[in-house]
Amino acid sequence: MSNKLRITQVVLLVVGMATWAVVAGILRKGGNLEYRPNVLHLKGSPYGRTLALAMRGPADVYWHRGEVHDDEPGGCDHEDCDHDHGDCDHGDCEDGACGHADADAPPTTMADMVTQLAEEAAEHEESEHGEEEEAGGGPEITGLRPYLLDTIDAMRQAYHSRNNQRGEGKLHKAFVMAETERRLALSYQMDPTNTSCYGTYFLFLAEAIARIENEEGEESVIRQRRNSAFELSHYTILYCLNYQDEAPAMITASIAAHDYLQFHFSAPDPDLEQIAEGLEILDKCLDRYEAIRARMIEEGTWENFFASRRDEMEKSHSLARALRNADHTVFKRLSGNSVAAPAPPAEEGMPTR
């Protein structure tokens, strides 16, 4: 191979690499290099919606930096309690009680429901065996299955328990935050119409910036997070409007519309046209949810939702109605209009994606 040919190949290689670097930078700024795989088309599917409920439990583990507590009502004794209160972010225990959810509270996630059913089955099995032992004094049950269950439970506790007495380092904090964001994002992608999946992910993007206080580049990170939260609320509205016959989608769209409006309200120069459009979407989504709920109650299908899901949607609906009134009040002040806000428009003509 002649020297001239080698020089030509090297020049072409260098020019190609330089061209790719320039083009890649342009594509990256435009978001054209993002790759969001949808393995087996789970995201957005009925199976994905079920997985979104089940994933909220594992996400909580990383959000609290340790295993979620299952304290009995009335608190726990600090000397006999197996939990590591030093790793708990809920605050100090007061009056001997840990600040966690009541064990008798209704399950709020699919994982909680499965856990509750398993506990009830175990209690039922224990009561039956207790009666048998009282009657016949049978031997203790042993075997491979109890051994494997105990081993798996011990591994789970060891994996999620923190035994380092020192404070958290920057690398550990970064890992916790990255793992939390990854799981929250995946849970949201499985079902963007789920109010809790959207709400927790939005809250993480909008408020979890406190962990980088006084760090280098803090303002840039805050600005980037706020932009991501704004884009999330806008995308959620557009996505949910494709499911105008589903109650969860409409209540989630109304919550996202409020979040979308808050960004516009806090802008130095609020865009009144965008705010008016957001208020219209908020009004119509709430009206649509109420119409769907009334129809389902009349048809007797409202009970098809889990009690926890119904309670969750009803609480979100009450909150959204109060927030809507506040948003209309702020809009009237910004626009300088002392006239009462117009009545929510009819359901026809709802915007679509």
N, C-alpha and C positions, 0 to 999 in steps of 0.2 A: 504494500500500500504506500503510495507516494506521500511525501510530506504535504503537498498541496491539498490532497484529499483529506488528510487528517485535520489540517487547519480548517478546511471548509466544514467538516463535521462538528468540530469544537465550536466554531462560530454559530452554526445553526442551532446547536444545543443551548448555547448561552442566550441567543436571541429568543429561542422558544421558552426558556425558563423565565426570562425577563418579561416576555409577553404574558405568560400565564400569571405571574405575580401581579401585574397591573390589572389584568382582567378579573382575577380572583378577588382583588380588593374592591373593584367596582361591584361585582356580584354580591360580595359579602355585605356591603353597605345597603344594597337593595333587598337583602334577605332572600336572594335566589339560591343560596348555597345551603339553606336549611333542609334537613332531611328528617322527616317525621314518619317513621315506619309504622304501619298498622298491621302487626302480625296477626294472621288469621282473621283480619277484619273485626277484631274484638272491640276496638274503640267505637263507641256509639251504638253498638249492637245490644240486643236484649241481654246477652251473656255479659257484655261489658258493663251494663248498668248494674247487674248483680255483683260483679267483681268490684265495682266502685264502692258499693256499700261495705263489702267485706274488707276492703283495703283501708278504710278509715281507722280501724284498730291498729294495724302496724304503723301507720303514719303517726298516731298518737304516741307510740313508744319512742320514736325519735324526737318528736316535738318536746316531750318532757325529759329527754335524755335518760331514759331508763324505763323499766317495766311499769306499766300502768298499775296503780294500787287498787286493790280490791278489799278495802277495809270494811269491817262489819259496822253496822250502825252503833253509834256511841263511842267510836274511836278505838284506839289501840294503846296498849301499854308500851311505853318507849323502851322499857327494859326487855320485854318479851317480844316486841314487834320485829318481824323479820325484814321489814322494809328499811331501805337506806334513806332516811329523811334528809340527809345532807345533799342528796342528788335531786331533791324534789324542788321544782320551780314554783309550786303553788303558794309558797310562803310558809311561815312557821306554823306548827300545830298549836292550836289554841284549845284550852280546856280539855286537853287529853284527846282531842279528836283531830284527825287529819283532814285537811281541806279538800276532800275529793268527793266524787259522786257517791250518793247513798247506795248501798248494796241493794236496797229494796226498790230503787228507782227503775222505771221501765226501760228496757233496752233501747238504745238509739241507733245502733248499727247492726248490720247483718252478723258481724262477728260476735257482738254482744248477745244477739238472739241465739246463735248457735251455742255460745258458752252457757247461757242460761238453761237451754234445753238439756245440755250435757250434764250440768250440775243437778237439775231436777231428776234426770234419769239415774245419776249416781246416788242421789239421796234415796230415791225409791229402791234402788238395788240394795243399798246398805240397810235400809229398814227391813227389807225382806230377809236378808241374810241374818240380821239381828234377831228377828223373830225365829228363824230356823235354829240359830245357836241357842236361844233361850229354851226352845222346845227340845232339841236333840243334843245340843252342845257339840256341834260339828267342828271339824278342824278348820284352821285358817286357810283361806283360798290362796293358792300359789299357782304359778305357771309362767309361761313366756309372755303372755299379753300384759299382765300387771307389771312385770319387770320392765318391758319395753316402754310402757306408758310412764313409769316412774323415771326411767332413764331419759326419755325425751323431755319430760318436765324439768328435770335437773339441768339438762343442757340448755333449755330455753332460759331458765333463770340465770345460769352462769353467763350466757351470751349477753343478756340485757342488764346485768348487774354491774355496777361500777365499784371497784374495790380500791381505787387509787385515792389516797387521803389528800393529795395535793390538789390545788386548783386546776381548772381546765386551761390547757395551753391553746394558742391560736390555731394550731393545726387541728386539734380535737374539735374546737368550736367550728372551724371551717368544714370539717367532715360532717358534724351533726347538722349544720345548716344545709349543706349540699344534699345530704341524704334525705332530710325532711322535704326540701323543695322537690327533689326527684319523685318522691312518693306522692306528694300532694299533686304535682303536675300530672302524673300518670293516673291517679284517681280521678282527676278532673277530666282528662282526655277520654277516660272510659265512659263518662256520662256528664257532659257539660250542662244537662238540664237538671242535675241534682243540686238542690240549694246548698246543702252542706259542703259538697265537694267544691262548688264554686266559691262559697263564702270563705272557707278555710284557706284555699289557695290565694284568693284575692287579699285576705287579711295578711297572709304571709308576705306577699309582694309589697303591700302598701305599708305595713307596720313593723315587719321583722328587721328593719334597718337599724334598730337600736343596738344590735350586736356589733356594729362597726363604728360606734361612736368614738370620736377622737382618733380615728385611724387615717392614714394617708389616703387621699382620694375619696373621702367620705361624701362630699357634695356630688361628685360624679356618680357614685354608686346610688345615692338617694334619688338623683334625677333619673337614672336608668331604671330603678325599681318602680318609681311612680309612672314612668312611661309604660312599663310592662303591665302594671296594674290597670292603667287606663285602656290599653289595647285589649286586655283580658275582658274587661267589662263590655267594651264595644263588640268584641267577637261573640261573647255570650248572648248578647241581645239578638244579634243577627242569627245565631244558631238556633236559639229557642223559638224565634218567630217562624221557623220551619215546622214547628210542632204546636200549632195553635189549638189543637183538640186535646191536648194533654195538660192536666192541672199542674203537675210539677214543673213543666217547662214554662208555663205562664207566670207562676209565682217566682221562679228563678229569674225570668226576664225582668220582672218588676224590680227585684232587688238589684239586679245589674244596672237597670236604668237609673236607679237612685245613685248608685256609685258613679255612674257615668256623669250624672249631673253635678256631683260634688266636685269633680275635677274642673268642670266649666265654671262653677261658682267661685272656685278659688283662684281662677286665672286673673292676671292683672287687668285684662280687658275682656270681660266675659262676652261670648258670642250669644246674643239673645235668640237668634234663629235656631242655633243648635240646642239651646236650652228649651225652647218651645217645642222642638221636635222630640226631645227626650221626655218632656212632661206628657206629651201626647201618647207616646209609647207606654209610659208608666200607667197612665189612666186606662188605656185600652187593655193592657195586660191584666190589670187588677179586675176590670169588669169581665174580661173573658174568663178568668179563674173563677169568679163568683158564679158565672153562668154555668160553667162546667160542673162545679161542685153542686149547685142546685139541681142540675139535671141528673147527676149520678146519685144524689140522695133520693130523688124521686123514683129512679129506676132500681134502687137498692144495690147499686154497684160501688157506692162509696166505701163500703166495708171491705172491699177487695184489697184496699191498701192496708198495710200493717198499721196497728194503732199508733206506733211510734212515728210512722211516716205521716199519718193524718195530723197528729199533734204537732209535728214539725212544720207542716205546711200551714196549719192554722196560726201558729205563733208567728211565722214569717208573714202571713197575710195581715195580721194585726199590726205588726211592725211596719210593713210596707204602707199601709193606709195612713199611719201616723206620719211617716216620713214624706208621703206624698203631700199632705197638708202643709208640712214645713217647707217643702220644695216650692209649692205654689206661692207661699207667703214670701219667700226669698226672691222669687222671680218677679213678683209684683213690685217689690221694693227696688229691684235693679232696673226694671223697665219704667219706674215712676208712674205706674198705673194704679190709681186708687180704687178702680172699679173691681168688683168681685170677680174672681177667676171664672172663666166659662165652665159650663158643665162638661163633664167628660164626654167625648164624642161617642157615636154609636159604634158597634162592633165592626160594621162593614168598613172595608177599605184599610184594614190594618197593613202596615208596611211589611214587606217580605224581603228575604235576603236577595 
